[in-house]
Amino acid sequence: MFWPMLAIALGFLGIAVLGVLGIRVFLEAQRLGRQVAATTERINHAAEDLEKAAMNLARTGETLR
């Protein structure tokens, strides 16, 4: 009777450990998703700034002609 009880206890412990690890992976994936979204926003903002600067430079070049 000892071995079946030990097998059930170890099985439950294994499932509990996998559940905890699954939750940690989920939380880290969410954190990574937020970082990717913030980085994408920063890149888009930098691209807009670069486009504005290029347009100003083009206007300056046209006025110098």
Predicted model as a PDB file, atoms N, CA, C, CB and O in Angstrom, pLDDT in the B-factor column:
MODEL        1                                                                  
ATOM      1  N   MET A   1       0.815  -1.194   0.000  1.00 90.00           N  
ATOM      2  CA  MET A   1       0.000   0.000   0.000  1.00 90.00           C  
ATOM      3  C   MET A   1       0.865   1.267   0.000  1.00 90.00           C  
ATOM      4  CB  MET A   1      -0.930  -0.007   1.203  1.00 90.00           C  
ATOM      5  O   MET A   1       0.416   2.339  -0.408  1.00 90.00           O  
ATOM      6  N   PHE A   2       2.093   1.126   0.459  1.00 89.00           N  
ATOM      7  CA  PHE A   2       2.984   2.280   0.534  1.00 89.00           C  
ATOM      8  C   PHE A   2       3.352   2.789  -0.859  1.00 89.00           C  
ATOM      9  CB  PHE A   2       4.251   1.921   1.313  1.00 89.00           C  
ATOM     10  O   PHE A   2       3.342   3.997  -1.093  1.00 89.00           O  
ATOM     11  N   TRP A   3       3.674   1.897  -1.776  1.00 91.00           N  
ATOM     12  CA  TRP A   3       4.134   2.307  -3.105  1.00 91.00           C  
ATOM     13  C   TRP A   3       3.060   3.017  -3.932  1.00 91.00           C  
ATOM     14  CB  TRP A   3       4.624   1.102  -3.861  1.00 91.00           C  
ATOM     15  O   TRP A   3       3.363   4.012  -4.591  1.00 91.00           O  
ATOM     16  N   PRO A   4       1.835   2.542  -3.917  1.00 93.00           N  
ATOM     17  CA  PRO A   4       0.808   3.294  -4.655  1.00 93.00           C  
ATOM     18  C   PRO A   4       0.578   4.690  -4.086  1.00 93.00           C  
ATOM     19  CB  PRO A   4      -0.502   2.526  -4.647  1.00 93.00           C  
ATOM     20  O   PRO A   4       0.377   5.640  -4.844  1.00 93.00           O  
ATOM     21  N   MET A   5       0.607   4.826  -2.773  1.00 96.00           N  
ATOM     22  CA  MET A   5       0.430   6.132  -2.145  1.00 96.00           C  
ATOM     23  C   MET A   5       1.607   7.050  -2.491  1.00 96.00           C  
ATOM     24  CB  MET A   5       0.292   5.982  -0.610  1.00 96.00           C  
ATOM     25  O   MET A   5       1.416   8.237  -2.753  1.00 96.00           O  
ATOM     26  N   LEU A   6       2.812   6.499  -2.490  1.00 95.00           N  
ATOM     27  CA  LEU A   6       3.990   7.280  -2.852  1.00 95.00           C  
ATOM     28  C   LEU A   6       3.915   7.710  -4.310  1.00 95.00           C  
ATOM     29  CB  LEU A   6       5.274   6.475  -2.598  1.00 95.00           C  
ATOM     30  O   LEU A   6       4.269   8.843  -4.636  1.00 95.00           O  
ATOM     31  N   ALA A   7       3.467   6.841  -5.177  1.00 96.00           N  
ATOM     32  CA  ALA A   7       3.344   7.176  -6.590  1.00 96.00           C  
ATOM     33  C   ALA A   7       2.314   8.287  -6.787  1.00 96.00           C  
ATOM     34  CB  ALA A   7       2.954   5.931  -7.409  1.00 96.00           C  
ATOM     35  O   ALA A   7       2.539   9.199  -7.582  1.00 96.00           O  
ATOM     36  N   ILE A   8       1.201   8.225  -6.084  1.00 96.00           N  
ATOM     37  CA  ILE A   8       0.178   9.270  -6.191  1.00 96.00           C  
ATOM     38  C   ILE A   8       0.713  10.591  -5.667  1.00 96.00           C  
ATOM     39  CB  ILE A   8      -1.094   8.869  -5.422  1.00 96.00           C  
ATOM     40  O   ILE A   8       0.485  11.634  -6.278  1.00 96.00           O  
ATOM     41  N   ALA A   9       1.422  10.563  -4.543  1.00 96.00           N  
ATOM     42  CA  ALA A   9       1.977  11.788  -3.962  1.00 96.00           C  
ATOM     43  C   ALA A   9       3.015  12.408  -4.894  1.00 96.00           C  
ATOM     44  CB  ALA A   9       2.606  11.495  -2.588  1.00 96.00           C  
ATOM     45  O   ALA A   9       3.021  13.622  -5.098  1.00 96.00           O  
ATOM     46  N   LEU A  10       3.886  11.583  -5.456  1.00 97.00           N  
ATOM     47  CA  LEU A  10       4.896  12.107  -6.369  1.00 97.00           C  
ATOM     48  C   LEU A  10       4.264  12.635  -7.659  1.00 97.00           C  
ATOM     49  CB  LEU A  10       5.924  11.022  -6.694  1.00 97.00           C  
ATOM     50  O   LEU A  10       4.725  13.629  -8.220  1.00 97.00           O  
ATOM     51  N   GLY A  11       3.214  11.972  -8.121  1.00 96.00           N  
ATOM     52  CA  GLY A  11       2.501  12.456  -9.301  1.00 96.00           C  
ATOM     53  C   GLY A  11       1.866  13.815  -9.042  1.00 96.00           C  
ATOM     54  O   GLY A  11       1.952  14.713  -9.879  1.00 96.00           O  
ATOM     55  N   PHE A  12       1.236  13.968  -7.901  1.00 97.00           N  
ATOM     56  CA  PHE A  12       0.637  15.246  -7.541  1.00 97.00           C  
ATOM     57  C   PHE A  12       1.706  16.324  -7.408  1.00 97.00           C  
ATOM     58  CB  PHE A  12      -0.154  15.119  -6.234  1.00 97.00           C  
ATOM     59  O   PHE A  12       1.521  17.449  -7.872  1.00 97.00           O  
ATOM     60  N   LEU A  13       2.815  15.981  -6.781  1.00 97.00           N  
ATOM     61  CA  LEU A  13       3.910  16.939  -6.632  1.00 97.00           C  
ATOM     62  C   LEU A  13       4.460  17.351  -7.993  1.00 97.00           C  
ATOM     63  CB  LEU A  13       5.030  16.345  -5.767  1.00 97.00           C  
ATOM     64  O   LEU A  13       4.768  18.524  -8.208  1.00 97.00           O  
ATOM     65  N   GLY A  14       4.585  16.407  -8.901  1.00 97.00           N  
ATOM     66  CA  GLY A  14       5.068  16.727 -10.244  1.00 97.00           C  
ATOM     67  C   GLY A  14       4.120  17.652 -10.985  1.00 97.00           C  
ATOM     68  O   GLY A  14       4.560  18.584 -11.658  1.00 97.00           O  
ATOM     69  N   ILE A  15       2.833  17.406 -10.868  1.00 98.00           N  
ATOM     70  CA  ILE A  15       1.846  18.275 -11.516  1.00 98.00           C  
ATOM     71  C   ILE A  15       1.878  19.664 -10.896  1.00 98.00           C  
ATOM     72  CB  ILE A  15       0.429  17.673 -11.404  1.00 98.00           C  
ATOM     73  O   ILE A  15       1.755  20.661 -11.609  1.00 98.00           O  
ATOM     74  N   ALA A  16       2.041  19.746  -9.573  1.00 98.00           N  
ATOM     75  CA  ALA A  16       2.107  21.046  -8.908  1.00 98.00           C  
ATOM     76  C   ALA A  16       3.329  21.826  -9.374  1.00 98.00           C  
ATOM     77  CB  ALA A  16       2.139  20.872  -7.383  1.00 98.00           C  
ATOM     78  O   ALA A  16       3.238  23.028  -9.623  1.00 98.00           O  
ATOM     79  N   VAL A  17       4.464  21.158  -9.492  1.00 98.00           N  
ATOM     80  CA  VAL A  17       5.686  21.830  -9.959  1.00 98.00           C  
ATOM     81  C   VAL A  17       5.503  22.319 -11.394  1.00 98.00           C  
ATOM     82  CB  VAL A  17       6.908  20.876  -9.868  1.00 98.00           C  
ATOM     83  O   VAL A  17       5.885  23.445 -11.711  1.00 98.00           O  
ATOM     84  N   LEU A  18       4.929  21.499 -12.257  1.00 98.00           N  
ATOM     85  CA  LEU A  18       4.685  21.915 -13.639  1.00 98.00           C  
ATOM     86  C   LEU A  18       3.708  23.086 -13.703  1.00 98.00           C  
ATOM     87  CB  LEU A  18       4.147  20.740 -14.460  1.00 98.00           C  
ATOM     88  O   LEU A  18       3.855  23.968 -14.549  1.00 98.00           O  
ATOM     89  N   GLY A  19       2.725  23.102 -12.827  1.00 97.00           N  
ATOM     90  CA  GLY A  19       1.791  24.221 -12.777  1.00 97.00           C  
ATOM     91  C   GLY A  19       2.469  25.515 -12.387  1.00 97.00           C  
ATOM     92  O   GLY A  19       2.216  26.558 -12.989  1.00 97.00           O  
ATOM     93  N   VAL A  20       3.332  25.458 -11.379  1.00 98.00           N  
ATOM     94  CA  VAL A  20       4.066  26.652 -10.947  1.00 98.00           C  
ATOM     95  C   VAL A  20       4.979  27.138 -12.060  1.00 98.00           C  
ATOM     96  CB  VAL A  20       4.885  26.362  -9.673  1.00 98.00           C  
ATOM     97  O   VAL A  20       5.051  28.338 -12.327  1.00 98.00           O  
ATOM     98  N   LEU A  21       5.671  26.226 -12.703  1.00 98.00           N  
ATOM     99  CA  LEU A  21       6.555  26.626 -13.806  1.00 98.00           C  
ATOM    100  C   LEU A  21       5.751  27.202 -14.974  1.00 98.00           C  
ATOM    101  CB  LEU A  21       7.395  25.425 -14.285  1.00 98.00           C  
ATOM    102  O   LEU A  21       6.188  28.152 -15.622  1.00 98.00           O  
ATOM    103  N   GLY A  22       4.595  26.635 -15.235  1.00 98.00           N  
ATOM    104  CA  GLY A  22       3.742  27.164 -16.298  1.00 98.00           C  
ATOM    105  C   GLY A  22       3.280  28.587 -16.002  1.00 98.00           C  
ATOM    106  O   GLY A  22       3.235  29.424 -16.903  1.00 98.00           O  
ATOM    107  N   ILE A  23       2.941  28.860 -14.762  1.00 98.00           N  
ATOM    108  CA  ILE A  23       2.534  30.213 -14.373  1.00 98.00           C  
ATOM    109  C   ILE A  23       3.698  31.182 -14.530  1.00 98.00           C  
ATOM    110  CB  ILE A  23       2.018  30.229 -12.920  1.00 98.00           C  
ATOM    111  O   ILE A  23       3.513  32.302 -15.007  1.00 98.00           O  
ATOM    112  N   ARG A  24       4.884  30.766 -14.136  1.00 98.00           N  
ATOM    113  CA  ARG A  24       6.056  31.637 -14.281  1.00 98.00           C  
ATOM    114  C   ARG A  24       6.347  31.939 -15.745  1.00 98.00           C  
ATOM    115  CB  ARG A  24       7.283  30.992 -13.630  1.00 98.00           C  
ATOM    116  O   ARG A  24       6.664  33.075 -16.096  1.00 98.00           O  
ATOM    117  N   VAL A  25       6.239  30.928 -16.594  1.00 98.00           N  
ATOM    118  CA  VAL A  25       6.464  31.141 -18.029  1.00 98.00           C  
ATOM    119  C   VAL A  25       5.417  32.101 -18.587  1.00 98.00           C  
ATOM    120  CB  VAL A  25       6.424  29.795 -18.799  1.00 98.00           C  
ATOM    121  O   VAL A  25       5.748  32.982 -19.380  1.00 98.00           O  
ATOM    122  N   PHE A  26       4.168  31.943 -18.184  1.00 98.00           N  
ATOM    123  CA  PHE A  26       3.101  32.829 -18.635  1.00 98.00           C  
ATOM    124  C   PHE A  26       3.371  34.277 -18.232  1.00 98.00           C  
ATOM    125  CB  PHE A  26       1.762  32.371 -18.069  1.00 98.00           C  
ATOM    126  O   PHE A  26       3.210  35.191 -19.041  1.00 98.00           O  
ATOM    127  N   LEU A  27       3.780  34.481 -16.987  1.00 98.00           N  
ATOM    128  CA  LEU A  27       4.056  35.839 -16.514  1.00 98.00           C  
ATOM    129  C   LEU A  27       5.243  36.457 -17.248  1.00 98.00           C  
ATOM    130  CB  LEU A  27       4.322  35.833 -15.009  1.00 98.00           C  
ATOM    131  O   LEU A  27       5.213  37.638 -17.593  1.00 98.00           O  
ATOM    132  N   GLU A  28       6.266  35.680 -17.483  1.00 98.00           N  
ATOM    133  CA  GLU A  28       7.429  36.202 -18.211  1.00 98.00           C  
ATOM    134  C   GLU A  28       7.082  36.501 -19.660  1.00 98.00           C  
ATOM    135  CB  GLU A  28       8.591  35.207 -18.149  1.00 98.00           C  
ATOM    136  O   GLU A  28       7.598  37.458 -20.237  1.00 98.00           O  
ATOM    137  N   ALA A  29       6.210  35.691 -20.255  1.00 98.00           N  
ATOM    138  CA  ALA A  29       5.779  35.957 -21.635  1.00 98.00           C  
ATOM    139  C   ALA A  29       4.984  37.259 -21.700  1.00 98.00           C  
ATOM    140  CB  ALA A  29       4.926  34.780 -22.179  1.00 98.00           C  
ATOM    141  O   ALA A  29       5.129  38.025 -22.652  1.00 98.00           O  
ATOM    142  N   GLN A  30       4.152  37.514 -20.703  1.00 98.00           N  
ATOM    143  CA  GLN A  30       3.423  38.777 -20.657  1.00 98.00           C  
ATOM    144  C   GLN A  30       4.379  39.952 -20.512  1.00 98.00           C  
ATOM    145  CB  GLN A  30       2.416  38.772 -19.505  1.00 98.00           C  
ATOM    146  O   GLN A  30       4.218  40.972 -21.182  1.00 98.00           O  
ATOM    147  N   ARG A  31       5.373  39.812 -19.640  1.00 98.00           N  
ATOM    148  CA  ARG A  31       6.342  40.884 -19.438  1.00 98.00           C  
ATOM    149  C   ARG A  31       7.117  41.150 -20.720  1.00 98.00           C  
ATOM    150  CB  ARG A  31       7.305  40.534 -18.296  1.00 98.00           C  
ATOM    151  O   ARG A  31       7.360  42.304 -21.074  1.00 98.00           O  
ATOM    152  N   LEU A  32       7.502  40.100 -21.407  1.00 98.00           N  
ATOM    153  CA  LEU A  32       8.208  40.252 -22.680  1.00 98.00           C  
ATOM    154  C   LEU A  32       7.321  40.934 -23.716  1.00 98.00           C  
ATOM    155  CB  LEU A  32       8.676  38.884 -23.202  1.00 98.00           C  
ATOM    156  O   LEU A  32       7.791  41.779 -24.477  1.00 98.00           O  
ATOM    157  N   GLY A  33       6.052  40.574 -23.749  1.00 98.00           N  
ATOM    158  CA  GLY A  33       5.114  41.206 -24.672  1.00 98.00           C  
ATOM    159  C   GLY A  33       4.991  42.700 -24.408  1.00 98.00           C  
ATOM    160  O   GLY A  33       4.933  43.494 -25.347  1.00 98.00           O  
ATOM    161  N   ARG A  34       4.951  43.091 -23.125  1.00 98.00           N  
ATOM    162  CA  ARG A  34       4.883  44.519 -22.797  1.00 98.00           C  
ATOM    163  C   ARG A  34       6.156  45.240 -23.223  1.00 98.00           C  
ATOM    164  CB  ARG A  34       4.648  44.715 -21.292  1.00 98.00           C  
ATOM    165  O   ARG A  34       6.092  46.367 -23.714  1.00 98.00           O  
ATOM    166  N   GLN A  35       7.305  44.608 -23.042  1.00 98.00           N  
ATOM    167  CA  GLN A  35       8.563  45.219 -23.459  1.00 98.00           C  
ATOM    168  C   GLN A  35       8.625  45.369 -24.975  1.00 98.00           C  
ATOM    169  CB  GLN A  35       9.748  44.387 -22.964  1.00 98.00           C  
ATOM    170  O   GLN A  35       9.099  46.389 -25.476  1.00 98.00           O  
ATOM    171  N   VAL A  36       8.156  44.377 -25.700  1.00 98.00           N  
ATOM    172  CA  VAL A  36       8.154  44.455 -27.161  1.00 98.00           C  
ATOM    173  C   VAL A  36       7.229  45.576 -27.620  1.00 98.00           C  
ATOM    174  CB  VAL A  36       7.718  43.105 -27.784  1.00 98.00           C  
ATOM    175  O   VAL A  36       7.567  46.316 -28.545  1.00 98.00           O  
ATOM    176  N   ALA A  37       6.069  45.710 -26.987  1.00 98.00           N  
ATOM    177  CA  ALA A  37       5.136  46.777 -27.355  1.00 98.00           C  
ATOM    178  C   ALA A  37       5.753  48.146 -27.082  1.00 98.00           C  
ATOM    179  CB  ALA A  37       3.809  46.628 -26.583  1.00 98.00           C  
ATOM    180  O   ALA A  37       5.627  49.051 -27.907  1.00 98.00           O  
ATOM    181  N   ALA A  38       6.413  48.310 -25.945  1.00 98.00           N  
ATOM    182  CA  ALA A  38       7.040  49.593 -25.621  1.00 98.00           C  
ATOM    183  C   ALA A  38       8.177  49.908 -26.586  1.00 98.00           C  
ATOM    184  CB  ALA A  38       7.564  49.584 -24.179  1.00 98.00           C  
ATOM    185  O   ALA A  38       8.335  51.053 -27.010  1.00 98.00           O  
ATOM    186  N   THR A  39       8.953  48.912 -26.928  1.00 98.00           N  
ATOM    187  CA  THR A  39      10.061  49.117 -27.862  1.00 98.00           C  
ATOM    188  C   THR A  39       9.541  49.467 -29.249  1.00 98.00           C  
ATOM    189  CB  THR A  39      10.946  47.866 -27.931  1.00 98.00           C  
ATOM    190  O   THR A  39      10.104  50.328 -29.924  1.00 98.00           O  
ATOM    191  N   THR A  40       8.477  48.808 -29.675  1.00 98.00           N  
ATOM    192  CA  THR A  40       7.877  49.108 -30.977  1.00 98.00           C  
ATOM    193  C   THR A  40       7.377  50.549 -31.012  1.00 98.00           C  
ATOM    194  CB  THR A  40       6.719  48.132 -31.282  1.00 98.00           C  
ATOM    195  O   THR A  40       7.537  51.248 -32.013  1.00 98.00           O  
ATOM    196  N   GLU A  41       6.778  50.981 -29.922  1.00 98.00           N  
ATOM    197  CA  GLU A  41       6.299  52.365 -29.842  1.00 98.00           C  
ATOM    198  C   GLU A  41       7.465  53.351 -29.927  1.00 98.00           C  
ATOM    199  CB  GLU A  41       5.511  52.587 -28.535  1.00 98.00           C  
ATOM    200  O   GLU A  41       7.370  54.371 -30.609  1.00 98.00           O  
ATOM    201  N   ARG A  42       8.551  53.049 -29.240  1.00 98.00           N  
ATOM    202  CA  ARG A  42       9.727  53.929 -29.297  1.00 98.00           C  
ATOM    203  C   ARG A  42      10.319  53.967 -30.702  1.00 98.00           C  
ATOM    204  CB  ARG A  42      10.794  53.466 -28.291  1.00 98.00           C  
ATOM    205  O   ARG A  42      10.733  55.029 -31.168  1.00 98.00           O  
ATOM    206  N   ILE A  43      10.364  52.833 -31.378  1.00 98.00           N  
ATOM    207  CA  ILE A  43      10.899  52.782 -32.743  1.00 98.00           C  
ATOM    208  C   ILE A  43      10.010  53.588 -33.682  1.00 98.00           C  
ATOM    209  CB  ILE A  43      11.015  51.317 -33.235  1.00 98.00           C  
ATOM    210  O   ILE A  43      10.512  54.329 -34.527  1.00 98.00           O  
ATOM    211  N   ASN A  44       8.699  53.451 -33.541  1.00 98.00           N  
ATOM    212  CA  ASN A  44       7.787  54.218 -34.384  1.00 98.00           C  
ATOM    213  C   ASN A  44       7.941  55.715 -34.150  1.00 98.00           C  
ATOM    214  CB  ASN A  44       6.346  53.795 -34.125  1.00 98.00           C  
ATOM    215  O   ASN A  44       7.904  56.500 -35.097  1.00 98.00           O  
ATOM    216  N   HIS A  45       8.112  56.110 -32.902  1.00 98.00           N  
ATOM    217  CA  HIS A  45       8.308  57.523 -32.586  1.00 98.00           C  
ATOM    218  C   HIS A  45       9.614  58.035 -33.195  1.00 98.00           C  
ATOM    219  CB  HIS A  45       8.309  57.740 -31.059  1.00 98.00           C  
ATOM    220  O   HIS A  45       9.658  59.137 -33.740  1.00 98.00           O  
ATOM    221  N   ALA A  46      10.660  57.243 -33.102  1.00 98.00           N  
ATOM    222  CA  ALA A  46      11.945  57.638 -33.691  1.00 98.00           C  
ATOM    223  C   ALA A  46      11.839  57.729 -35.209  1.00 98.00           C  
ATOM    224  CB  ALA A  46      13.050  56.641 -33.297  1.00 98.00           C  
ATOM    225  O   ALA A  46      12.440  58.618 -35.813  1.00 98.00           O  
ATOM    226  N   ALA A  47      11.097  56.836 -35.829  1.00 98.00           N  
ATOM    227  CA  ALA A  47      10.920  56.879 -37.285  1.00 98.00           C  
ATOM    228  C   ALA A  47      10.156  58.137 -37.699  1.00 98.00           C  
ATOM    229  CB  ALA A  47      10.176  55.618 -37.778  1.00 98.00           C  
ATOM    230  O   ALA A  47      10.473  58.757 -38.714  1.00 98.00           O  
ATOM    231  N   GLU A  48       9.151  58.506 -36.910  1.00 97.00           N  
ATOM    232  CA  GLU A  48       8.417  59.738 -37.196  1.00 97.00           C  
ATOM    233  C   GLU A  48       9.317  60.951 -37.067  1.00 97.00           C  
ATOM    234  CB  GLU A  48       7.219  59.878 -36.263  1.00 97.00           C  
ATOM    235  O   GLU A  48       9.270  61.855 -37.901  1.00 97.00           O  
ATOM    236  N   ASP A  49      10.139  60.974 -36.026  1.00 96.00           N  
ATOM    237  CA  ASP A  49      11.079  62.093 -35.853  1.00 96.00           C  
ATOM    238  C   ASP A  49      12.062  62.164 -37.013  1.00 96.00           C  
ATOM    239  CB  ASP A  49      11.845  61.956 -34.525  1.00 96.00           C  
ATOM    240  O   ASP A  49      12.379  63.251 -37.496  1.00 96.00           O  
ATOM    241  N   LEU A  50      12.542  61.019 -37.459  1.00 97.00           N  
ATOM    242  CA  LEU A  50      13.478  60.984 -38.578  1.00 97.00           C  
ATOM    243  C   LEU A  50      12.808  61.469 -39.861  1.00 97.00           C  
ATOM    244  CB  LEU A  50      14.029  59.564 -38.770  1.00 97.00           C  
ATOM    245  O   LEU A  50      13.422  62.177 -40.659  1.00 97.00           O  
ATOM    246  N   GLU A  51      11.555  61.088 -40.054  1.00 96.00           N  
ATOM    247  CA  GLU A  51      10.830  61.531 -41.240  1.00 96.00           C  
ATOM    248  C   GLU A  51      10.633  63.052 -41.217  1.00 96.00           C  
ATOM    249  CB  GLU A  51       9.468  60.814 -41.333  1.00 96.00           C  
ATOM    250  O   GLU A  51      10.790  63.712 -42.245  1.00 96.00           O  
ATOM    251  N   LYS A  52      10.292  63.602 -40.060  1.00 95.00           N  
ATOM    252  CA  LYS A  52      10.135  65.061 -39.945  1.00 95.00           C  
ATOM    253  C   LYS A  52      11.451  65.775 -40.223  1.00 95.00           C  
ATOM    254  CB  LYS A  52       9.620  65.441 -38.545  1.00 95.00           C  
ATOM    255  O   LYS A  52      11.482  66.792 -40.915  1.00 95.00           O  
ATOM    256  N   ALA A  53      12.535  65.234 -39.680  1.00 94.00           N  
ATOM    257  CA  ALA A  53      13.841  65.851 -39.902  1.00 94.00           C  
ATOM    258  C   ALA A  53      14.229  65.783 -41.376  1.00 94.00           C  
ATOM    259  CB  ALA A  53      14.912  65.166 -39.040  1.00 94.00           C  
ATOM    260  O   ALA A  53      14.806  66.735 -41.901  1.00 94.00           O  
ATOM    261  N   ALA A  54      13.928  64.692 -42.044  1.00 94.00           N  
ATOM    262  CA  ALA A  54      14.246  64.555 -43.465  1.00 94.00           C  
ATOM    263  C   ALA A  54      13.426  65.531 -44.292  1.00 94.00           C  
ATOM    264  CB  ALA A  54      13.996  63.118 -43.941  1.00 94.00           C  
ATOM    265  O   ALA A  54      13.930  66.105 -45.258  1.00 94.00           O  
ATOM    266  N   MET A  55      12.168  65.722 -43.920  1.00 93.00           N  
ATOM    267  CA  MET A  55      11.330  66.679 -44.647  1.00 93.00           C  
ATOM    268  C   MET A  55      11.861  68.107 -44.462  1.00 93.00           C  
ATOM    269  CB  MET A  55       9.858  66.584 -44.167  1.00 93.00           C  
ATOM    270  O   MET A  55      11.897  68.882 -45.417  1.00 93.00           O  
ATOM    271  N   ASN A  56      12.266  68.450 -43.250  1.00 89.00           N  
ATOM    272  CA  ASN A  56      12.830  69.780 -43.004  1.00 89.00           C  
ATOM    273  C   ASN A  56      14.124  69.975 -43.793  1.00 89.00           C  
ATOM    274  CB  ASN A  56      13.091  69.986 -41.500  1.00 89.00           C  
ATOM    275  O   ASN A  56      14.365  71.048 -44.347  1.00 89.00           O  
ATOM    276  N   LEU A  57      14.936  68.950 -43.839  1.00 89.00           N  
ATOM    277  CA  LEU A  57      16.188  69.019 -44.595  1.00 89.00           C  
ATOM    278  C   LEU A  57      15.912  69.182 -46.083  1.00 89.00           C  
ATOM    279  CB  LEU A  57      17.035  67.762 -44.350  1.00 89.00           C  
ATOM    280  O   LEU A  57      16.606  69.934 -46.766  1.00 89.00           O  
ATOM    281  N   ALA A  58      14.901  68.481 -46.586  1.00 88.00           N  
ATOM    282  CA  ALA A  58      14.544  68.599 -48.001  1.00 88.00           C  
ATOM    283  C   ALA A  58      14.044  70.008 -48.303  1.00 88.00           C  
ATOM    284  CB  ALA A  58      13.471  67.554 -48.381  1.00 88.00           C  
ATOM    285  O   ALA A  58      14.384  70.573 -49.343  1.00 88.00           O  
ATOM    286  N   ARG A  59      13.239  70.580 -47.407  1.00 87.00           N  
ATOM    287  CA  ARG A  59      12.761  71.954 -47.612  1.00 87.00           C  
ATOM    288  C   ARG A  59      13.924  72.937 -47.597  1.00 87.00           C  
ATOM    289  CB  ARG A  59      11.731  72.338 -46.531  1.00 87.00           C  
ATOM    290  O   ARG A  59      13.957  73.877 -48.391  1.00 87.00           O  
ATOM    291  N   THR A  60      14.868  72.724 -46.704  1.00 85.00           N  
ATOM    292  CA  THR A  60      16.033  73.605 -46.631  1.00 85.00           C  
ATOM    293  C   THR A  60      16.845  73.506 -47.900  1.00 85.00           C  
ATOM    294  CB  THR A  60      16.904  73.262 -45.418  1.00 85.00           C  
ATOM    295  O   THR A  60      17.324  74.515 -48.418  1.00 85.00           O  
ATOM    296  N   GLY A  61      17.002  72.299 -48.404  1.00 75.00           N  
ATOM    297  CA  GLY A  61      17.721  72.117 -49.666  1.00 75.00           C  
ATOM    298  C   GLY A  61      17.047  72.791 -50.834  1.00 75.00           C  
ATOM    299  O   GLY A  61      17.710  73.331 -51.719  1.00 75.00           O  
ATOM    300  N   GLU A  62      15.716  72.759 -50.838  1.00 73.00           N  
ATOM    301  CA  GLU A  62      14.969  73.411 -51.933  1.00 73.00           C  
ATOM    302  C   GLU A  62      15.094  74.921 -51.862  1.00 73.00           C  
ATOM    303  CB  GLU A  62      13.486  73.014 -51.890  1.00 73.00           C  
ATOM    304  O   GLU A  62      15.142  75.587 -52.896  1.00 73.00           O  
ATOM    305  N   THR A  63      15.147  75.471 -50.659  1.00 75.00           N  
ATOM    306  CA  THR A  63      15.239  76.941 -50.544  1.00 75.00           C  
ATOM    307  C   THR A  63      16.636  77.428 -50.888  1.00 75.00           C  
ATOM    308  CB  THR A  63      14.864  77.402 -49.123  1.00 75.00           C  
ATOM    309  O   THR A  63      16.803  78.593 -51.248  1.00 75.00           O  
ATOM    310  N   LEU A  64      17.643  76.572 -50.789  1.00 69.00           N  
ATOM    311  CA  LEU A  64      19.010  76.983 -51.108  1.00 69.00           C  
ATOM    312  C   LEU A  64      19.276  77.015 -52.607  1.00 69.00           C  
ATOM    313  CB  LEU A  64      19.995  76.055 -50.439  1.00 69.00           C  
ATOM    314  O   LEU A  64      20.271  77.604 -53.028  1.00 69.00           O  
ATOM    315  N   ARG A  65      18.447  76.420 -53.408  1.00 64.00           N  
ATOM    316  CA  ARG A  65      18.640  76.375 -54.859  1.00 64.00           C  
ATOM    317  C   ARG A  65      18.496  77.702 -55.459  1.00 64.00           C  
ATOM    318  CB  ARG A  65      17.690  75.442 -55.504  1.00 64.00           C  
ATOM    319  O   ARG A  65      18.628  77.848 -56.674  1.00 64.00           O  
TER     320      ARG A  65                                                      
ENDMDL                                                                          
END                                                                             
